[in-house]
Amino acid sequence: MLTYLGFNLVPIEKYDGQTNSREWLQLYSTTIRSTGGDSYVMANYLQVCLDPAVQIWLTSLPKESITSWGDLNKKLIVSFQATCN
């Protein structure tokens, strides 16, 4: 397990845009918190845990359109709710 600034980096199944985004975010945030991470870590580590297509979505968001972890959660859920199986 790698450690970065006191946060233990753990393997998390990548979000592919096909699974339920709300459920995946719950698992993601629980995993990050259980290893000592906070909302800052969750927001910054998220891109590592996204498949390339979802990374493209994230990086294409308008600059400064996300102001908090909660805001990012809402945007991801709304954007991918129609594509989940």
Z-matrix of the N, CA and C atoms (Angstrom, degrees):
N
C 1 1.434
C 2 1.527 1 108.51
N 3 1.306 2 117.36 1 132.52
C 4 1.457 3 122.78 2 178.42
C 5 1.522 4 110.17 3 -89.42
N 6 1.310 5 116.19 4 149.34
C 7 1.461 6 120.93 5 176.91
C 8 1.517 7 109.04 6 -121.29
N 9 1.309 8 116.19 7 134.80
C 10 1.460 9 122.10 8 178.01
C 11 1.521 10 108.46 9 -134.13
N 12 1.312 11 117.47 10 116.15
C 13 1.463 12 123.36 11 179.89
C 14 1.523 13 112.44 12 50.47
N 15 1.323 14 116.23 13 41.25
C 16 1.456 15 121.03 14 177.54
C 17 1.512 16 114.61 15 84.87
N 18 1.302 17 117.87 16 -3.14
C 19 1.466 18 122.47 17 179.39
C 20 1.514 19 108.29 18 -102.61
N 21 1.318 20 116.87 19 127.41
C 22 1.465 21 121.77 20 178.60
C 23 1.521 22 109.34 21 -83.22
N 24 1.317 23 116.51 22 113.32
C 25 1.460 24 120.92 23 178.95
C 26 1.520 25 109.12 24 -73.47
N 27 1.303 26 116.46 25 121.63
C 28 1.454 27 121.18 26 -178.49
C 29 1.524 28 109.37 27 -119.57
N 30 1.326 29 116.34 28 150.21
C 31 1.466 30 118.05 29 177.37
C 32 1.531 31 110.25 30 -69.87
N 33 1.301 32 115.80 31 130.92
C 34 1.464 33 122.67 32 178.13
C 35 1.517 34 106.48 33 -127.27
N 36 1.326 35 116.44 34 134.83
C 37 1.462 36 119.97 35 178.29
C 38 1.529 37 108.93 36 -57.78
N 39 1.320 38 115.79 37 130.18
C 40 1.463 39 120.34 38 -177.08
C 41 1.526 40 110.98 39 -67.46
N 42 1.321 41 114.56 40 143.69
C 43 1.463 42 119.99 41 175.96
C 44 1.516 43 108.34 42 -83.03
N 45 1.336 44 116.01 43 126.74
C 46 1.461 45 121.32 44 -173.91
C 47 1.526 46 114.28 45 -105.87
N 48 1.319 47 117.34 46 -1.65
C 49 1.456 48 120.17 47 -178.34
C 50 1.510 49 113.34 48 85.39
N 51 1.329 50 117.79 49 -6.82
C 52 1.462 51 121.99 50 -178.23
C 53 1.526 52 112.55 51 -101.10
N 54 1.323 53 116.66 52 -28.09
C 55 1.457 54 120.18 53 -179.64
C 56 1.528 55 109.41 54 -86.79
N 57 1.304 56 116.59 55 168.23
C 58 1.453 57 121.98 56 -178.63
C 59 1.531 58 109.59 57 -63.14
N 60 1.311 59 116.68 58 115.18
C 61 1.466 60 120.95 59 -175.26
C 62 1.524 61 112.15 60 -65.90
N 63 1.316 62 117.71 61 -36.44
C 64 1.464 63 120.84 62 179.48
C 65 1.531 64 110.55 63 -63.99
N 66 1.341 65 116.38 64 -45.16
C 67 1.467 66 120.52 65 179.10
C 68 1.529 67 110.99 66 -65.96
N 69 1.337 68 116.74 67 -41.91
C 70 1.462 69 119.60 68 -179.84
C 71 1.521 70 110.65 69 -64.00
N 72 1.326 71 117.93 70 -42.93
C 73 1.465 72 121.10 71 178.87
C 74 1.523 73 111.84 72 -63.42
N 75 1.333 74 117.02 73 -35.78
C 76 1.464 75 119.91 74 177.46
C 77 1.525 76 110.11 75 -64.04
N 78 1.324 77 116.70 76 -45.80
C 79 1.461 78 121.11 77 178.03
C 80 1.533 79 110.65 78 -63.70
N 81 1.313 80 116.56 79 -43.89
C 82 1.466 81 122.03 80 179.37
C 83 1.525 82 110.72 81 -59.22
N 84 1.326 83 117.05 82 -51.79
C 85 1.468 84 119.60 83 -176.96
C 86 1.522 85 112.02 84 -66.48
N 87 1.329 86 117.63 85 -36.56
C 88 1.463 87 120.47 86 176.85
C 89 1.522 88 110.40 87 -64.08
N 90 1.322 89 116.68 88 -42.68
C 91 1.466 90 121.14 89 179.48
C 92 1.524 91 111.05 90 -63.46
N 93 1.315 92 117.05 91 -46.09
C 94 1.467 93 120.72 92 -179.73
C 95 1.528 94 110.46 93 -62.88
N 96 1.319 95 116.81 94 -45.74
C 97 1.472 96 120.03 95 -179.47
C 98 1.526 97 111.82 96 -64.11
N 99 1.334 98 116.54 97 -36.46
C 100 1.470 99 119.67 98 -178.03
C 101 1.525 100 112.43 99 -67.73
N 102 1.326 101 116.70 100 -17.15
C 103 1.462 102 120.22 101 179.21
C 104 1.528 103 112.18 102 -105.25
N 105 1.325 104 116.62 103 11.17
C 106 1.456 105 120.68 104 175.76
C 107 1.512 106 115.76 105 98.99
N 108 1.322 107 117.65 106 3.77
C 109 1.459 108 120.35 107 -179.51
C 110 1.519 109 112.36 108 -83.59
N 111 1.321 110 115.63 109 160.00
C 112 1.457 111 121.81 110 177.77
C 113 1.532 112 108.85 111 -122.97
N 114 1.331 113 117.25 112 -169.89
C 115 1.462 114 119.97 113 -177.27
C 116 1.528 115 111.95 114 -63.38
N 117 1.325 116 117.74 115 -30.74
C 118 1.462 117 121.11 116 176.43
C 119 1.531 118 110.08 117 -63.72
N 120 1.315 119 116.60 118 -45.69
C 121 1.469 120 121.18 119 178.23
C 122 1.524 121 109.59 120 -64.12
N 123 1.332 122 117.57 121 -43.85
C 124 1.468 123 120.70 122 -179.41
C 125 1.519 124 111.17 123 -58.21
N 126 1.317 125 116.64 124 -45.64
C 127 1.462 126 120.33 125 -178.73
C 128 1.525 127 111.86 126 -65.66
N 129 1.314 128 116.85 127 -39.25
C 130 1.463 129 120.46 128 -176.59
C 131 1.521 130 114.00 129 -81.49
N 132 1.316 131 117.52 130 -27.27
C 133 1.467 132 121.74 131 -178.77
C 134 1.532 133 111.63 132 -88.84
N 135 1.322 134 117.01 133 -13.98
C 136 1.464 135 121.16 134 -174.49
C 137 1.524 136 112.77 135 -54.82
N 138 1.308 137 118.22 136 -46.39
C 139 1.464 138 120.76 137 -175.02
C 140 1.522 139 112.02 138 -58.10
N 141 1.323 140 117.28 139 -31.91
C 142 1.466 141 121.90 140 178.12
C 143 1.526 142 110.52 141 -65.00
N 144 1.327 143 116.38 142 -26.25
C 145 1.465 144 121.75 143 -174.44
C 146 1.523 145 112.99 144 -101.15
N 147 1.313 146 117.36 145 17.61
C 148 1.462 147 121.60 146 179.45
C 149 1.522 148 110.53 147 -113.80
N 150 1.333 149 115.72 148 141.21
C 151 1.460 150 120.23 149 171.63
C 152 1.532 151 108.62 150 -65.11
N 153 1.324 152 117.70 151 159.58
C 154 1.465 153 120.50 152 -176.53
C 155 1.533 154 114.99 153 -53.14
N 156 1.319 155 118.80 154 -41.28
C 157 1.470 156 120.14 155 -178.94
C 158 1.526 157 111.39 156 -63.32
N 159 1.319 158 116.77 157 -38.01
C 160 1.461 159 120.75 158 179.54
C 161 1.531 160 109.79 159 -75.31
N 162 1.315 161 117.40 160 -32.03
C 163 1.472 162 120.56 161 174.40
C 164 1.528 163 110.25 162 -61.59
N 165 1.327 164 116.09 163 -39.53
C 166 1.466 165 120.32 164 178.34
C 167 1.523 166 109.91 165 -61.81
N 168 1.339 167 116.45 166 -43.71
C 169 1.466 168 120.28 167 176.96
C 170 1.530 169 109.84 168 -56.83
N 171 1.327 170 116.33 169 -48.82
C 172 1.462 171 121.27 170 -176.78
C 173 1.527 172 111.64 171 -61.37
N 174 1.315 173 116.46 172 -46.99
C 175 1.467 174 119.25 173 -176.73
C 176 1.531 175 112.71 174 -74.49
N 177 1.338 176 117.21 175 -13.93
C 178 1.463 177 119.58 176 178.45
C 179 1.530 178 112.90 177 -90.13
N 180 1.324 179 117.52 178 -4.57
C 181 1.465 180 119.86 179 177.22
C 182 1.527 181 109.15 180 -64.17
N 183 1.325 182 116.47 181 144.83
C 184 1.467 183 118.97 182 179.40
C 185 1.530 184 111.85 183 -57.87
N 186 1.301 185 115.00 184 143.69
C 187 1.462 186 121.21 185 179.33
C 188 1.528 187 109.23 186 -56.53
N 189 1.314 188 115.75 187 135.74
C 190 1.462 189 124.55 188 179.34
C 191 1.528 190 113.62 189 63.95
N 192 1.335 191 117.98 190 21.24
C 193 1.467 192 120.46 191 177.20
C 194 1.527 193 111.68 192 -84.27
N 195 1.322 194 116.92 193 -10.15
C 196 1.462 195 121.86 194 177.96
C 197 1.522 196 107.23 195 -116.10
N 198 1.328 197 115.52 196 123.08
C 199 1.460 198 119.16 197 -177.14
C 200 1.523 199 113.30 198 -113.20
N 201 1.340 200 116.92 199 -9.21
C 202 1.466 201 119.58 200 -178.51
C 203 1.524 202 109.62 201 -158.82
N 204 1.334 203 115.50 202 168.38
C 205 1.457 204 120.85 203 175.81
C 206 1.528 205 109.77 204 -62.53
N 207 1.331 206 117.23 205 -40.35
C 208 1.465 207 121.05 206 178.50
C 209 1.519 208 111.74 207 -61.55
N 210 1.308 209 116.74 208 -40.03
C 211 1.461 210 122.39 209 178.05
C 212 1.525 211 110.53 210 -63.46
N 213 1.317 212 116.67 211 -43.85
C 214 1.466 213 121.00 212 178.08
C 215 1.523 214 110.86 213 -63.45
N 216 1.321 215 117.10 214 -41.27
C 217 1.463 216 121.64 215 176.08
C 218 1.521 217 111.02 216 -55.35
N 219 1.326 218 116.10 217 -51.77
C 220 1.467 219 121.28 218 -177.97
C 221 1.520 220 111.35 219 -59.51
N 222 1.324 221 116.56 220 -44.93
C 223 1.467 222 120.18 221 -178.88
C 224 1.532 223 111.53 222 -63.10
N 225 1.314 224 117.01 223 -41.97
C 226 1.461 225 120.20 224 -179.76
C 227 1.529 226 110.37 225 -66.33
N 228 1.317 227 117.45 226 -44.30
C 229 1.467 228 121.09 227 -179.87
C 230 1.522 229 110.60 228 -61.49
N 231 1.323 230 117.27 229 -49.47
C 232 1.464 231 121.42 230 -178.77
C 233 1.527 232 111.27 231 -63.23
N 234 1.314 233 116.74 232 -41.80
C 235 1.467 234 120.51 233 -176.39
C 236 1.518 235 113.58 234 -68.96
N 237 1.337 236 117.91 235 -29.17
C 238 1.459 237 119.88 236 -174.02
C 239 1.525 238 114.34 237 -115.46
N 240 1.337 239 118.39 238 4.31
C 241 1.459 240 119.00 239 -178.59
C 242 1.528 241 112.28 240 -64.16
N 243 1.311 242 118.09 241 -31.74
C 244 1.463 243 120.75 242 -179.01
C 245 1.524 244 112.96 243 -77.72
N 246 1.330 245 117.88 244 -16.76
C 247 1.464 246 120.05 245 -176.46
C 248 1.519 247 113.51 246 -98.76
N 249 1.342 248 117.45 247 -4.50
C 250 1.470 249 117.98 248 -176.80
C 251 1.520 250 111.01 249 -77.15
N 252 1.322 251 114.11 250 146.52
C 253 1.472 252 121.06 251 -179.38
C 254 1.509 253 110.88 252 -84.58
